[in-house]
Structures are given as C-alpha cells and as structure tokens.
Amino acid sequence: MTNFKNLEIGRLDEIGKKYENGKAFLHDALGLTSSEISVNLMPKGVKLPFNHKHKQNEEIYIFLKGEGTMTLDNETIDVKEGTCIKVLPAAKRTMEAKTDLQYICVQAKEGSLEQFGFGDGELC
C-alpha cells in the first residue's frame, strides 16, 4: 500500500465538460477521510436556484478565476480571482456567476482541526 493517491481531473476550464454539474468531487475519487473538496466551473449567467446550509460542515470557497456573487444570510458579496470565504454551517448560501467562475470548495467539520501548518509536520 502506498501513502498517497493521485487523480488527474484535467484542465479547470474544461471541468464542465467532464463532470456532472461542473463539479469534480474528490472525496470518493481520492478516498478522503477528513474533508470533501470540489473543483468547480460555474458557467456565466448561472445562478443556483436554491439556498442551502449544512448541519455540521463549514465550507471554504477559494475563487480562482472569473467574477460572481455569493449571497450569505441575505448579504450579497462580490467574488473574483483571489477571493476566499469561510462559511459557517448555519449560514444560508447561494451563488451566481457573472462570468465563467472557477473555484475550489473545501468542506470539513466545524471545529475538528487540531493541528495545521508546521504544527503537524516533522522533518524526516
């Protein structure tokens, strides 16, 4: 058994052609045990037709390209390349793409991270 698993999802601007709803989910594909990560392409003009929230997982959105908006608890925020947003589980959320919008979404249980950065690393 190896201590890693790799996956090629292809070019980010082609995610919409390869994956249903323009979302490449990595949890099952990589056997993740601590989070769900999705790589996303939302085409220009698309608006999620619903709000949603979570029971226990916070989400971190990392916007890589394009422009759009996120509506969080009825407050609308402009998003673009370089925008990063943490959304707590109870926040109601939806999104709209003003241009093709590429982003990564990381979902993990709120309050579960015990170590991070150099606190979890060791030289070997």
Backbone as JSON Lines, residues from 0, in Angstrom:
{"i":0,"aa":"M","n":[0.85,-1.19,0.0],"ca":[0.0,0.0,0.0],"c":[0.89,1.24,0.0]}
{"i":1,"aa":"T","n":[0.54,2.24,-0.81],"ca":[1.29,3.49,-0.83],"c":[0.64,4.49,0.1]}
{"i":2,"aa":"N","n":[1.41,5.51,0.44],"ca":[0.94,6.56,1.34],"c":[0.36,7.75,0.6]}
{"i":3,"aa":"F","n":[-0.05,7.56,-0.64],"ca":[-0.66,8.64,-1.4],"c":[-1.55,8.07,-2.5]}
{"i":4,"aa":"K","n":[-2.38,8.94,-3.04],"ca":[-3.23,8.58,-4.18],"c":[-3.34,9.83,-5.04]}
{"i":5,"aa":"N","n":[-3.16,9.68,-6.34],"ca":[-3.29,10.84,-7.21],"c":[-4.45,10.68,-8.17]}
{"i":6,"aa":"L","n":[-4.9,11.81,-8.7],"ca":[-6.04,11.86,-9.61],"c":[-5.82,13.01,-10.58]}
{"i":7,"aa":"E","n":[-6.04,12.78,-11.84],"ca":[-5.99,13.84,-12.85],"c":[-7.42,14.22,-13.21]}
{"i":8,"aa":"I","n":[-7.8,15.45,-12.91],"ca":[-9.16,15.89,-13.24],"c":[-9.2,16.69,-14.53]}
{"i":9,"aa":"G","n":[-8.03,17.04,-15.08],"ca":[-7.97,17.78,-16.32],"c":[-7.93,19.28,-16.09]}
{"i":10,"aa":"R","n":[-8.01,20.0,-17.2],"ca":[-7.94,21.47,-17.14],"c":[-9.16,22.03,-16.43]}
{"i":11,"aa":"L","n":[-8.94,23.04,-15.61],"ca":[-10.04,23.63,-14.86],"c":[-11.11,24.23,-15.77]}
{"i":12,"aa":"D","n":[-10.7,24.8,-16.91],"ca":[-11.69,25.4,-17.79],"c":[-12.52,24.37,-18.55]}
{"i":13,"aa":"E","n":[-12.2,23.07,-18.37],"ca":[-12.97,22.01,-19.03],"c":[-13.73,21.13,-18.03]}
{"i":14,"aa":"I","n":[-13.74,21.51,-16.77],"ca":[-14.44,20.73,-15.73],"c":[-15.91,20.53,-16.11]}
{"i":15,"aa":"G","n":[-16.53,21.57,-16.65],"ca":[-17.95,21.49,-17.02],"c":[-18.26,20.44,-18.06]}
{"i":16,"aa":"K","n":[-17.29,20.12,-18.91],"ca":[-17.5,19.12,-19.95],"c":[-17.3,17.7,-19.42]}
{"i":17,"aa":"K","n":[-16.44,17.55,-18.43],"ca":[-16.08,16.21,-17.94],"c":[-16.93,15.74,-16.76]}
{"i":18,"aa":"Y","n":[-17.45,16.68,-15.95],"ca":[-18.11,16.3,-14.72],"c":[-19.52,16.87,-14.66]}
{"i":19,"aa":"E","n":[-20.43,16.08,-14.12],"ca":[-21.83,16.49,-14.0],"c":[-21.93,17.76,-13.16]}
{"i":20,"aa":"N","n":[-22.71,18.69,-13.62],"ca":[-22.94,19.98,-12.95],"c":[-21.67,20.8,-12.79]}
{"i":21,"aa":"G","n":[-20.62,20.49,-13.55],"ca":[-19.39,21.27,-13.48],"c":[-18.65,21.16,-12.17]}
{"i":22,"aa":"K","n":[-18.81,20.01,-11.48],"ca":[-18.18,19.81,-10.17],"c":[-17.41,18.51,-10.15]}
{"i":23,"aa":"A","n":[-16.12,18.59,-9.88],"ca":[-15.3,17.39,-9.7],"c":[-15.14,17.19,-8.2]}
{"i":24,"aa":"F","n":[-15.85,16.22,-7.64],"ca":[-15.78,15.91,-6.21],"c":[-14.61,14.96,-5.96]}
{"i":25,"aa":"L","n":[-13.8,15.24,-4.95],"ca":[-12.59,14.46,-4.71],"c":[-12.71,13.45,-3.57]}
{"i":26,"aa":"H","n":[-13.75,13.55,-2.75],"ca":[-13.89,12.65,-1.58],"c":[-13.79,11.18,-1.97]}
{"i":27,"aa":"D","n":[-14.68,10.74,-2.83],"ca":[-14.69,9.32,-3.22],"c":[-13.5,8.98,-4.12]}
{"i":28,"aa":"A","n":[-13.18,9.87,-5.05],"ca":[-12.12,9.59,-6.02],"c":[-10.76,9.4,-5.36]}
{"i":29,"aa":"L","n":[-10.5,10.16,-4.28],"ca":[-9.21,10.05,-3.59],"c":[-9.3,9.31,-2.25]}
{"i":30,"aa":"G","n":[-10.51,8.94,-1.84],"ca":[-10.67,8.26,-0.55],"c":[-10.38,9.19,0.62]}
{"i":31,"aa":"L","n":[-10.84,10.43,0.52],"ca":[-10.58,11.4,1.59],"c":[-11.31,10.98,2.87]}
{"i":32,"aa":"T","n":[-10.7,11.23,4.01],"ca":[-11.3,10.84,5.3],"c":[-11.54,12.03,6.22]}
{"i":33,"aa":"S","n":[-11.09,13.23,5.84],"ca":[-11.24,14.37,6.73],"c":[-11.97,15.55,6.1]}
{"i":34,"aa":"S","n":[-12.28,15.45,4.82],"ca":[-12.92,16.59,4.15],"c":[-13.53,16.15,2.82]}
{"i":35,"aa":"E","n":[-14.34,17.03,2.27],"ca":[-14.8,16.92,0.89],"c":[-14.26,18.13,0.18]}
{"i":36,"aa":"I","n":[-13.71,17.95,-0.99],"ca":[-13.18,19.04,-1.79],"c":[-13.79,18.91,-3.17]}
{"i":37,"aa":"S","n":[-14.25,20.03,-3.7],"ca":[-14.75,20.02,-5.08],"c":[-14.05,21.12,-5.86]}
{"i":38,"aa":"V","n":[-13.76,20.81,-7.12],"ca":[-13.21,21.77,-8.06],"c":[-14.35,22.08,-9.01]}
{"i":39,"aa":"N","n":[-14.65,23.38,-9.19],"ca":[-15.91,23.77,-9.81],"c":[-15.73,24.76,-10.95]}
{"i":40,"aa":"L","n":[-16.59,24.62,-11.96],"ca":[-16.72,25.61,-13.01],"c":[-18.2,25.93,-13.15]}
{"i":41,"aa":"M","n":[-18.56,27.15,-12.79],"ca":[-19.94,27.63,-12.93],"c":[-19.99,28.56,-14.14]}
{"i":42,"aa":"P","n":[-20.73,28.18,-15.18],"ca":[-20.76,28.99,-16.39],"c":[-21.41,30.37,-16.17]}
{"i":43,"aa":"K","n":[-20.98,31.32,-16.97],"ca":[-21.52,32.68,-16.95],"c":[-23.05,32.64,-17.01]}
{"i":44,"aa":"G","n":[-23.68,33.42,-16.14],"ca":[-25.14,33.54,-16.14],"c":[-25.86,32.53,-15.29]}
{"i":45,"aa":"V","n":[-25.16,31.52,-14.77],"ca":[-25.81,30.51,-13.95],"c":[-25.99,31.04,-12.52]}
{"i":46,"aa":"K","n":[-27.16,30.82,-12.0],"ca":[-27.45,31.15,-10.6],"c":[-28.04,29.91,-9.95]}
{"i":47,"aa":"L","n":[-27.49,29.52,-8.81],"ca":[-28.07,28.38,-8.1],"c":[-29.52,28.71,-7.76]}
{"i":48,"aa":"P","n":[-30.46,27.83,-8.07],"ca":[-31.88,28.15,-7.87],"c":[-32.37,27.87,-6.45]}
{"i":49,"aa":"F","n":[-31.43,27.74,-5.52],"ca":[-31.83,27.42,-4.15],"c":[-30.78,27.95,-3.18]}
{"i":50,"aa":"N","n":[-31.19,28.12,-1.92],"ca":[-30.27,28.36,-0.81],"c":[-30.03,27.01,-0.14]}
{"i":51,"aa":"H","n":[-28.87,26.86,0.48],"ca":[-28.65,25.67,1.3],"c":[-27.78,26.04,2.49]}
{"i":52,"aa":"K","n":[-27.77,25.18,3.47],"ca":[-26.9,25.3,4.63],"c":[-26.46,23.9,5.01]}
{"i":53,"aa":"H","n":[-25.61,23.78,6.01],"ca":[-25.11,22.48,6.41],"c":[-25.44,22.2,7.87]}
{"i":54,"aa":"K","n":[-25.39,20.94,8.24],"ca":[-25.65,20.54,9.62],"c":[-24.41,20.7,10.49]}
{"i":55,"aa":"Q","n":[-23.22,20.32,9.96],"ca":[-22.02,20.38,10.78],"c":[-20.77,20.85,10.05]}
{"i":56,"aa":"N","n":[-20.8,20.93,8.74],"ca":[-19.59,21.26,7.98],"c":[-19.52,22.73,7.59]}
{"i":57,"aa":"E","n":[-18.35,23.34,7.86],"ca":[-18.09,24.66,7.31],"c":[-17.55,24.47,5.9]}
{"i":58,"aa":"E","n":[-17.66,25.52,5.1],"ca":[-17.13,25.48,3.74],"c":[-16.16,26.63,3.55]}
{"i":59,"aa":"I","n":[-15.11,26.39,2.79],"ca":[-14.17,27.42,2.41],"c":[-14.19,27.47,0.89]}
{"i":60,"aa":"Y","n":[-14.49,28.64,0.35],"ca":[-14.52,28.85,-1.09],"c":[-13.27,29.63,-1.48]}
{"i":61,"aa":"I","n":[-12.53,29.12,-2.46],"ca":[-11.33,29.77,-2.97],"c":[-11.57,30.03,-4.45]}
{"i":62,"aa":"F","n":[-11.73,31.29,-4.83],"ca":[-12.06,31.66,-6.2],"c":[-10.78,31.83,-7.0]}
{"i":63,"aa":"L","n":[-10.71,31.11,-8.12],"ca":[-9.5,31.05,-8.94],"c":[-9.57,31.93,-10.19]}
{"i":64,"aa":"K","n":[-10.77,32.1,-10.72],"ca":[-10.92,32.85,-11.97],"c":[-12.37,33.27,-12.12]}
{"i":65,"aa":"G","n":[-12.58,34.42,-12.76],"ca":[-13.93,34.87,-13.05],"c":[-14.48,35.81,-11.99]}
{"i":66,"aa":"E","n":[-15.78,36.15,-12.17],"ca":[-16.46,37.04,-11.25],"c":[-17.88,36.54,-11.01]}
{"i":67,"aa":"G","n":[-18.36,36.81,-9.8],"ca":[-19.72,36.42,-9.46],"c":[-20.12,37.02,-8.13]}
{"i":68,"aa":"T","n":[-21.17,36.47,-7.57],"ca":[-21.63,36.9,-6.25],"c":[-21.98,35.68,-5.41]}
{"i":69,"aa":"M","n":[-21.82,35.82,-4.12],"ca":[-22.35,34.85,-3.15],"c":[-23.32,35.62,-2.27]}
{"i":70,"aa":"T","n":[-24.45,35.01,-2.01],"ca":[-25.4,35.59,-1.07],"c":[-25.37,34.71,0.17]}
{"i":71,"aa":"L","n":[-24.99,35.33,1.29],"ca":[-24.81,34.63,2.56],"c":[-25.7,35.3,3.59]}
{"i":72,"aa":"D","n":[-26.7,34.55,4.09],"ca":[-27.66,35.11,5.05],"c":[-28.2,36.46,4.57]}
{"i":73,"aa":"N","n":[-28.6,36.51,3.31],"ca":[-29.22,37.68,2.68],"c":[-28.26,38.85,2.45]}
{"i":74,"aa":"E","n":[-26.95,38.65,2.62],"ca":[-25.96,39.68,2.29],"c":[-25.2,39.22,1.05]}
{"i":75,"aa":"T","n":[-25.16,40.06,0.01],"ca":[-24.51,39.69,-1.23],"c":[-23.08,40.23,-1.26]}
{"i":76,"aa":"I","n":[-22.13,39.34,-1.6],"ca":[-20.71,39.66,-1.64],"c":[-20.2,39.4,-3.05]}
{"i":77,"aa":"D","n":[-19.47,40.36,-3.61],"ca":[-18.82,40.15,-4.9],"c":[-17.63,39.22,-4.7]}
{"i":78,"aa":"V","n":[-17.44,38.29,-5.64],"ca":[-16.3,37.37,-5.6],"c":[-15.57,37.43,-6.93]}
{"i":79,"aa":"K","n":[-14.24,37.23,-6.86],"ca":[-13.4,37.24,-8.06],"c":[-12.14,36.46,-7.74]}
{"i":80,"aa":"E","n":[-11.27,36.35,-8.73],"ca":[-9.99,35.68,-8.54],"c":[-9.3,36.21,-7.29]}
{"i":81,"aa":"G","n":[-8.94,35.3,-6.39],"ca":[-8.27,35.68,-5.15],"c":[-9.18,35.83,-3.95]}
{"i":82,"aa":"T","n":[-10.49,35.85,-4.14],"ca":[-11.41,35.94,-3.01],"c":[-11.48,34.59,-2.3]}
{"i":83,"aa":"C","n":[-11.4,34.6,-0.98],"ca":[-11.55,33.4,-0.15],"c":[-12.61,33.69,0.9]}
{"i":84,"aa":"I","n":[-13.55,32.78,1.07],"ca":[-14.65,32.99,2.01],"c":[-14.86,31.73,2.83]}
{"i":85,"aa":"K","n":[-14.91,31.9,4.15],"ca":[-15.3,30.81,5.06],"c":[-16.78,30.99,5.37]}
{"i":86,"aa":"V","n":[-17.54,29.9,5.25],"ca":[-18.97,29.95,5.51],"c":[-19.29,28.94,6.6]}
{"i":87,"aa":"L","n":[-19.83,29.42,7.71],"ca":[-20.2,28.52,8.82],"c":[-21.41,27.68,8.43]}
{"i":88,"aa":"P","n":[-21.59,26.53,9.08],"ca":[-22.65,25.61,8.69],"c":[-24.04,26.22,8.61]}
{"i":89,"aa":"A","n":[-24.42,27.05,9.56],"ca":[-25.79,27.56,9.63],"c":[-26.1,28.66,8.62]}
{"i":90,"aa":"A","n":[-25.07,29.21,7.97],"ca":[-25.3,30.3,7.01],"c":[-26.03,29.78,5.77]}
{"i":91,"aa":"K","n":[-27.09,30.48,5.39],"ca":[-27.78,30.17,4.14],"c":[-26.96,30.76,3.01]}
{"i":92,"aa":"R","n":[-26.75,29.97,1.92],"ca":[-25.87,30.41,0.85],"c":[-26.4,30.05,-0.52]}
{"i":93,"aa":"T","n":[-26.07,30.91,-1.48],"ca":[-26.32,30.65,-2.89],"c":[-25.28,31.45,-3.68]}
{"i":94,"aa":"M","n":[-25.16,31.18,-4.98],"ca":[-24.13,31.82,-5.81],"c":[-24.68,32.15,-7.19]}
{"i":95,"aa":"E","n":[-24.0,33.11,-7.84],"ca":[-24.3,33.46,-9.22],"c":[-23.0,33.8,-9.94]}
{"i":96,"aa":"A","n":[-22.87,33.36,-11.18],"ca":[-21.66,33.63,-11.97],"c":[-21.94,34.76,-12.95]}
{"i":97,"aa":"K","n":[-21.16,35.85,-12.85],"ca":[-21.25,36.94,-13.82],"c":[-20.43,36.62,-15.07]}
{"i":98,"aa":"T","n":[-19.33,35.88,-14.88],"ca":[-18.52,35.34,-15.97],"c":[-18.31,33.87,-15.61]}
{"i":99,"aa":"D","n":[-17.67,33.09,-16.47],"ca":[-17.32,31.73,-16.06],"c":[-16.55,31.83,-14.76]}
{"i":100,"aa":"L","n":[-16.97,31.1,-13.76],"ca":[-16.41,31.22,-12.4],"c":[-15.78,29.89,-12.01]}
{"i":101,"aa":"Q","n":[-14.47,29.91,-11.75],"ca":[-13.75,28.71,-11.32],"c":[-13.41,28.86,-9.84]}
{"i":102,"aa":"Y","n":[-13.69,27.81,-9.07],"ca":[-13.4,27.88,-7.65],"c":[-13.23,26.48,-7.07]}
{"i":103,"aa":"I","n":[-12.6,26.46,-5.91],"ca":[-12.46,25.23,-5.13],"c":[-13.28,25.43,-3.86]}
{"i":104,"aa":"C","n":[-13.99,24.38,-3.47],"ca":[-14.75,24.41,-2.22],"c":[-14.25,23.27,-1.33]}
{"i":105,"aa":"V","n":[-13.83,23.63,-0.12],"ca":[-13.38,22.65,0.87],"c":[-14.43,22.59,1.96]}
{"i":106,"aa":"Q","n":[-14.88,21.39,2.28],"ca":[-15.9,21.19,3.29],"c":[-15.33,20.28,4.38]}
{"i":107,"aa":"A","n":[-15.39,20.74,5.63],"ca":[-14.88,19.95,6.75],"c":[-15.7,20.26,7.99]}
{"i":108,"aa":"K","n":[-15.72,19.33,8.92],"ca":[-16.49,19.5,10.15],"c":[-15.96,20.69,10.94]}
{"i":109,"aa":"E","n":[-16.87,21.6,11.26],"ca":[-16.51,22.79,12.02],"c":[-15.85,22.4,13.34]}
{"i":110,"aa":"G","n":[-14.73,23.03,13.66],"ca":[-14.05,22.82,14.94],"c":[-13.25,21.53,15.04]}
{"i":111,"aa":"S","n":[-13.06,20.81,13.94],"ca":[-12.4,19.5,14.03],"c":[-10.89,19.55,13.83]}
{"i":112,"aa":"L","n":[-10.35,20.64,13.31],"ca":[-8.92,20.71,13.03],"c":[-8.13,20.89,14.32]}
{"i":113,"aa":"E","n":[-7.23,19.95,14.6],"ca":[-6.45,20.0,15.83],"c":[-5.04,20.53,15.6]}
{"i":114,"aa":"Q","n":[-4.49,20.26,14.44],"ca":[-3.14,20.72,14.11],"c":[-3.15,21.22,12.67]}
{"i":115,"aa":"F","n":[-2.25,22.15,12.35],"ca":[-2.17,22.65,10.99],"c":[-0.8,23.25,10.77]}
{"i":116,"aa":"G","n":[-0.46,23.44,9.51],"ca":[0.82,24.04,9.17],"c":[1.99,23.27,9.74]}
{"i":117,"aa":"F","n":[2.99,23.99,10.23],"ca":[4.19,23.35,10.78],"c":[3.91,22.61,12.09]}
{"i":118,"aa":"G","n":[2.78,22.89,12.74],"ca":[2.44,22.17,13.97],"c":[2.18,20.7,13.74]}
{"i":119,"aa":"D","n":[1.86,20.33,12.51],"ca":[1.57,18.93,12.19],"c":[2.7,18.29,11.39]}
{"i":120,"aa":"G","n":[3.7,19.04,11.02],"ca":[4.79,18.49,10.19],"c":[6.01,18.12,11.02]}
{"i":121,"aa":"E","n":[6.8,17.22,10.47],"ca":[8.08,16.87,11.09],"c":[9.07,16.53,9.99]}
{"i":122,"aa":"L","n":[10.32,16.88,10.21],"ca":[11.36,16.56,9.25],"c":[11.66,15.05,9.29]}
{"i":123,"aa":"C","n":[11.92,14.47,8.13],"ca":[12.25,13.04,8.1],"c":[13.29,12.76,7.05]}
